[in-house]
Amino acid sequence: MTMHKPLSGNRVVAMSHIVMGPSAGMLLAFLGAEVIKVEPPEYDKTRHVTGMGSEFYPTFNRGKKSVPHDVKGPNSLLLCTT
């Protein structure tokens, strides 16, 4: 039996870090969306957390694709401002 994923065919670009953003992206991926996580050129700092937080990155970023991109660089397209 295959499970219907309601967000199949949708693509999400995720530009977040810490807890809430990655959690939302993880849920969207679980529901079938293709989630592309945009990270700084040196990658997400939580990839290298040790100790009690060492499982943060693999847990909250499972099911996502990742691409490094310098959003502050001169050849970058600024997607949004706050």
Order of alpha helices (4+ residues) and beta strands (2+ residues): beta-alpha-beta-alpha-beta
